[in-house]
Amino acid sequence: MSTAVADGGRRVSVLLADQGRQALIVALSHQPAHEAANGTVLPELTRLGAVSCGTDTAEDGRRVWAVLDL
């Protein structure tokens, strides 16, 4: 989430969803980001137990997501 907060917006949205026996967690910054996310974000999510994770940018802001086994 700190990556989304670092984009400098006034709000960050967090989505939690159940995918079978996994949890999907998404943070959205609501600020268009023009540079790649900090290179330590994805390795840190993996270290914390994410089985899959990623980041991307779009018109609605930067998204950082992770899937965790429950």
N, C-alpha and C positions, 0 to 999 in steps of 0.2 A: 504494500500500500504506500510506502514512503516514496516509491517512484512516481505514482500518480499524484501524491501530494506535492512533490517537488516541481510539478508543472505549473504551480502558482495559481490555480483556480480557487474559487470561493467554496467549492463543494467537490466531494468525491462520492461516487455511488459504489456500493458493494452489493454484489448479487451472490446468493448462495443457492445452489440447486443440487438435488439428489439425482445421480445417474446410476441406478442400480445400487451396488454396494460401494459407490464412490461419491465424493462430494466435489462439486465444481464451485470454485470461488473466483469471482471476477471483480477487479477494481477498475473503475472508469474515472478518468480525471476531468472530463468535460472541457478540457483545454487542448486545442490542436497542438501537437508536439511535432517539431520539425527535425528532431535528432533522435538517434537510437537510444533506447533505455540504457541505463548504467549496466556495464558488462558483468556486474556481480549479482544482478537480480536473479537470473535464471539458475545459476549454480547454487545460490542460497536457497531457492525454493526446492530444488532437488535435494539438497542436504537436509531440509526440513521434512522430507518424505513425499514430495510431489512425484507422482508416477508419470505425469505429463504437465508441461507448463509452456507458456509463451507470452509474447508481448507484440502488440502492433499499434499503429496509429491510424486514425481515420478522421473525418470531419468532426465527429462528436468527441474526439479526444483520444488519449492513450488508454489502451486496455492491457492489463496484466492479468493473466489467468493461471490457475493451477488446478489439477485434479488430484485428489487424495483418496487413498483407500480408507474405507471405514472399518 
